Amino acid sequence: MNYYIFQVSETNEMTAYEWFKNLVVDKNVWGFSPRANNRKAIQAGDRVIFYLTGVDNQVFVGNAELKTGAYEDTSAESKNIFHGEGTLRIDLENVVAFPTPKSRHDFKSLGWKPAMGSSSRISERDYKLILGIEPDIFPQSEKPDEEMEFALEKYLEDFIWDNWDRIDFGEKLKKFVDDDGNQGKQYYTEDAGYIDLLAKDEKGNFVVFELKKGRKNDEVIGQVLRYVGWVRRNLAKNGEGVRGVIIVGDKNKKLEYALQEISDKVSVKLYKISFKLNNYEY
């Protein structure tokens, strides 16, 4: 069983919530475009949570069980439901609409963050956290040491991804996208967690980026090595190389001592942010 977030956007025809109500609640169906993320991976029995996108939304509104995977249905019913041809149909069961939408900003330890695409895989813990089954607390090993540093680097991750082509990485890198269309930002791994950023270099080798986010040195090193190992086993099918990059805000001797022993596998990059307020001249 796998767990997913299906993102619901508004259109000229309906608001995001109206789409959720009309398709999920009233008809127990959902639709994917033929190129949607995870269209090949989802299957009957998987669990999904519906998330409304947009500045005025950003809320979880319900959950369901997948009765089927995504399949082509050319029946008149499906054409009517999806307003034309070309949409892959997904049948749902055990649909639940939350009495009150749940804002993603209210969750402190949620690992999932919105990304491009209509769907994304999430961990079982995130699924249970959103449903209120798991407590909303950081696991002790992941609790940030410095709240300000943690908050800053959460936004830094988004900034790097959104401004990828304008950032000097010291080499030419491209964002990774897998065969199912899942992009390499908060890339979900089956049993290793979420990779902050995943890219490939000019030679086709994988580069795993991990932001320190206030964690202890030993923890972030262990985490990036875990991701490197996972990518090597699960994605580097043609013998591609895999290396890790830790992004930090300040130099740290303890981190340097550890990394000098694994310099062939993990390196460090230092980010700098300049922020200044000037007087307004009347």
PEQUI-V301986 format. One record per pair of residues at least 12 apart in sequence whose C-alpha atoms are under 10 Angstrom apart, sorted by the first residue. I is the first residue (numbers start at 0). J is the second residue. Records with the same first field share a line. If there is no record, write none. Layout:
# PEQUI-V301986
I->J ; J
This chain:
# PEQUI-V301986
0->41 ; 42 ; 43 ; 44 ; 45 ; 46 ; 123
1->40 ; 41 ; 42 ; 43 ; 44 ; 45 ; 46 ; 47 ; 120 ; 121 ; 122 ; 123 ; 126 ; 189
2->41 ; 44 ; 45 ; 46 ; 47 ; 48 ; 64 ; 119 ; 120 ; 121 ; 122 ; 123 ; 124 ; 125 ; 126 ; 127
3->37 ; 41 ; 45 ; 46 ; 47 ; 48 ; 49 ; 62 ; 118 ; 119 ; 120 ; 121 ; 122 ; 123 ; 125 ; 126
4->46 ; 47 ; 48 ; 49 ; 50 ; 59 ; 62 ; 111 ; 112 ; 113 ; 117 ; 118 ; 119 ; 120 ; 121 ; 126
5->29 ; 30 ; 31 ; 36 ; 47 ; 48 ; 49 ; 50 ; 51 ; 52 ; 59 ; 62 ; 116 ; 117 ; 118 ; 119 ; 120
6->19 ; 48 ; 49 ; 50 ; 51 ; 52 ; 57 ; 58 ; 59 ; 113 ; 114 ; 115 ; 116 ; 117 ; 118 ; 119
7->19 ; 29 ; 49 ; 50 ; 51 ; 52 ; 53 ; 56 ; 57 ; 59 ; 60 ; 117 ; 118
8->50 ; 51 ; 52 ; 53 ; 56 ; 117
9->51 ; 52 ; 53
14->51
15->50 ; 51 ; 52 ; 53 ; 56
16->49 ; 50 ; 51 ; 52 ; 56 ; 58 ; 60
18->51
19->49 ; 50 ; 51 ; 60 ; 61 ; 96
20->60 ; 61 ; 96
21->80
22->80 ; 81 ; 91
23->49 ; 61 ; 62 ; 63 ; 90 ; 91 ; 92 ; 94 ; 95 ; 96
24->61 ; 62 ; 63 ; 91 ; 92 ; 93 ; 94 ; 95 ; 96
25->94
26->80 ; 90 ; 91 ; 92 ; 94
27->63 ; 64 ; 65 ; 66 ; 89 ; 90 ; 91 ; 92 ; 93 ; 94
28->63 ; 65 ; 66 ; 67 ; 77 ; 80 ; 81 ; 88 ; 89 ; 90 ; 91 ; 92 ; 94
29->65 ; 69 ; 80 ; 81 ; 86 ; 87 ; 88 ; 89 ; 90 ; 91
30->69 ; 70 ; 71 ; 77 ; 80 ; 81 ; 85 ; 86 ; 87 ; 88 ; 89 ; 90 ; 117
31->69 ; 70 ; 71 ; 81 ; 85 ; 86 ; 87 ; 88 ; 89 ; 117 ; 118
32->69 ; 85 ; 86 ; 87 ; 88 ; 117
33->69 ; 70 ; 71 ; 85 ; 86 ; 87 ; 88
34->86 ; 87 ; 116 ; 117 ; 179 ; 180
35->69 ; 86 ; 87 ; 116 ; 117 ; 118 ; 119 ; 179 ; 180 ; 181
36->115 ; 116 ; 117 ; 118 ; 119 ; 120 ; 176 ; 177 ; 178 ; 179 ; 180 ; 181 ; 182
37->68 ; 69 ; 116 ; 117 ; 118 ; 119 ; 120 ; 177 ; 178 ; 179 ; 180 ; 181
38->68 ; 69 ; 70 ; 87 ; 89 ; 117 ; 118 ; 179 ; 180
39->68 ; 69 ; 70 ; 178 ; 179 ; 180
40->68 ; 69 ; 120 ; 179
41->65 ; 67 ; 68 ; 69 ; 89 ; 120
42->64 ; 65 ; 66 ; 67 ; 68 ; 69 ; 89
43->64 ; 65 ; 66 ; 67 ; 68 ; 69 ; 89 ; 90 ; 91 ; 92
44->63 ; 64 ; 65 ; 66 ; 67 ; 68 ; 91 ; 92
45->63 ; 64 ; 65 ; 66 ; 67 ; 68
46->62 ; 63 ; 64 ; 65 ; 66 ; 91 ; 92 ; 93 ; 120 ; 123 ; 126
47->61 ; 62 ; 63 ; 64 ; 65 ; 91 ; 94 ; 118 ; 119 ; 120 ; 121 ; 126
48->60 ; 61 ; 62 ; 63 ; 64 ; 94 ; 95 ; 96 ; 118 ; 121 ; 126 ; 129 ; 130
49->61 ; 62 ; 63 ; 96 ; 118
50->62 ; 100 ; 101 ; 102 ; 103 ; 113 ; 117 ; 118
51->100 ; 102
52->113 ; 117
56->100 ; 101 ; 102 ; 103
57->100 ; 101 ; 102 ; 103 ; 104 ; 113
58->99 ; 100 ; 101 ; 102 ; 103 ; 104 ; 105
59->96 ; 97 ; 99 ; 100 ; 101 ; 102 ; 103 ; 129 ; 130
60->95 ; 96 ; 97 ; 98 ; 99 ; 100 ; 101 ; 102
61->94 ; 95 ; 96 ; 97 ; 98 ; 99 ; 100 ; 101 ; 129 ; 130
62->91 ; 92 ; 93 ; 94 ; 95 ; 96 ; 97 ; 126 ; 129 ; 130
63->90 ; 91 ; 92 ; 93 ; 94 ; 95 ; 96
64->90 ; 91 ; 92 ; 93 ; 94 ; 95
65->89 ; 90 ; 91 ; 92 ; 93 ; 94
66->89 ; 90 ; 91 ; 92 ; 93
67->88 ; 89 ; 90 ; 91 ; 92
68->87 ; 88 ; 89 ; 90 ; 91
69->86 ; 87 ; 88 ; 89 ; 90
70->86 ; 87 ; 88 ; 89 ; 90
71->84 ; 85 ; 86 ; 87 ; 88 ; 89
72->84 ; 85 ; 86 ; 87 ; 88 ; 89
73->85 ; 86 ; 87 ; 88
97->130
101->129 ; 130
102->129
103->129
105->135
106->125 ; 128 ; 129 ; 134 ; 135 ; 136
107->135 ; 136 ; 137
108->125 ; 128 ; 134 ; 135 ; 136 ; 137 ; 138 ; 141 ; 142
109->121 ; 122 ; 124 ; 125 ; 126 ; 128 ; 129 ; 135 ; 136 ; 137
110->122 ; 124 ; 125 ; 128 ; 137 ; 185 ; 187 ; 192 ; 193
111->125 ; 126 ; 185 ; 186 ; 187 ; 193
112->157 ; 184 ; 185
113->184 ; 185
114->157 ; 181 ; 182 ; 183 ; 184 ; 185 ; 186
115->180 ; 181 ; 182 ; 184
116->180 ; 181 ; 182
117->180 ; 181
118->180 ; 181
119->180 ; 181 ; 182 ; 185 ; 186 ; 187
120->181 ; 185 ; 186 ; 187 ; 188 ; 189 ; 193
121->185 ; 186 ; 187 ; 188 ; 189 ; 192 ; 193
122->187 ; 188 ; 189 ; 190 ; 191 ; 192 ; 193
123->189
140->214 ; 215 ; 218
141->212 ; 213 ; 214 ; 215 ; 218 ; 219
142->212 ; 213 ; 214 ; 215
143->211 ; 212 ; 213 ; 214 ; 215
144->212 ; 213 ; 214 ; 215
145->212 ; 213 ; 214
146->212 ; 213
147->212 ; 213
148->211 ; 212 ; 213 ; 214 ; 247 ; 248
149->210 ; 211 ; 212 ; 213 ; 214
150->212 ; 213
151->212 ; 213 ; 248
152->210 ; 211 ; 212 ; 213 ; 246 ; 247 ; 248
153->195 ; 210 ; 211 ; 212
155->210 ; 212 ; 246 ; 270 ; 272
156->184 ; 185 ; 195 ; 196 ; 208 ; 209 ; 210 ; 212 ; 246
157->184 ; 185 ; 195 ; 196
159->184 ; 196
160->174 ; 183 ; 184 ; 195 ; 196 ; 197
168->268
169->268
170->200 ; 201
171->199 ; 200 ; 201 ; 202
172->197 ; 198 ; 199 ; 200 ; 201 ; 202 ; 203 ; 204 ; 205 ; 206
173->197 ; 198 ; 199 ; 200 ; 201 ; 203 ; 205 ; 206
174->196 ; 197 ; 198 ; 199 ; 200 ; 205 ; 206
175->196 ; 197 ; 198 ; 199 ; 200 ; 205 ; 206
176->197 ; 198 ; 199
177->234
182->196 ; 197 ; 198
183->195 ; 196 ; 197 ; 198 ; 199 ; 207 ; 208
184->196 ; 197 ; 198 ; 208
185->197 ; 209
188->226 ; 229 ; 230 ; 233
189->229 ; 233
190->225 ; 226 ; 229
191->222 ; 223 ; 225 ; 226 ; 227 ; 228 ; 229 ; 230
192->222 ; 225 ; 226 ; 229
193->209 ; 222 ; 226
194->207 ; 208 ; 209 ; 210 ; 222 ; 223 ; 225 ; 226 ; 227 ; 230
195->207 ; 208 ; 209 ; 210 ; 223 ; 226
196->208 ; 209 ; 210 ; 244
197->209 ; 226 ; 230 ; 243
199->239 ; 240 ; 241 ; 242
200->240 ; 241
202->239 ; 240
203->235 ; 237 ; 238 ; 239 ; 240 ; 241
204->235 ; 237 ; 238 ; 239 ; 240 ; 241 ; 242
205->227 ; 230 ; 231 ; 234 ; 235 ; 239 ; 240 ; 241 ; 242 ; 243
206->227 ; 230 ; 240 ; 241 ; 242 ; 243 ; 244 ; 264 ; 265
207->223 ; 224 ; 226 ; 227 ; 230 ; 241 ; 242 ; 243 ; 244 ; 245 ; 265
208->223 ; 226 ; 227 ; 242 ; 243 ; 244 ; 245 ; 246 ; 265 ; 266 ; 267 ; 268
209->222 ; 223 ; 224 ; 226 ; 243 ; 244 ; 245 ; 246 ; 247 ; 267
210->223 ; 244 ; 245 ; 246 ; 247 ; 248 ; 267 ; 268
211->223 ; 245 ; 246 ; 247 ; 248
212->246 ; 247 ; 248
213->247 ; 248
215->253 ; 254
216->251 ; 253 ; 254 ; 255 ; 257 ; 258
217->253 ; 254 ; 257
219->245 ; 254
220->243 ; 244 ; 245 ; 254 ; 257 ; 258 ; 261 ; 265
222->243
223->242 ; 243 ; 244 ; 245 ; 264 ; 265
224->242 ; 243 ; 244 ; 261 ; 264 ; 265
225->243
226->241 ; 242 ; 243
227->240 ; 241 ; 242 ; 243 ; 244 ; 264 ; 265
228->241 ; 242 ; 243
229->241
230->242
240->264
241->264 ; 265
242->262 ; 263 ; 264 ; 265 ; 266
243->262 ; 263 ; 264 ; 265 ; 266 ; 267
244->264 ; 265 ; 266 ; 267 ; 268
245->258 ; 265 ; 266 ; 267 ; 268 ; 269
246->266 ; 267 ; 268 ; 269 ; 270
247->267 ; 268 ; 269 ; 270 ; 271
248->268 ; 269 ; 270 ; 271 ; 272
249->268 ; 269 ; 270 ; 271
250->267 ; 268 ; 269
254->267
255->267
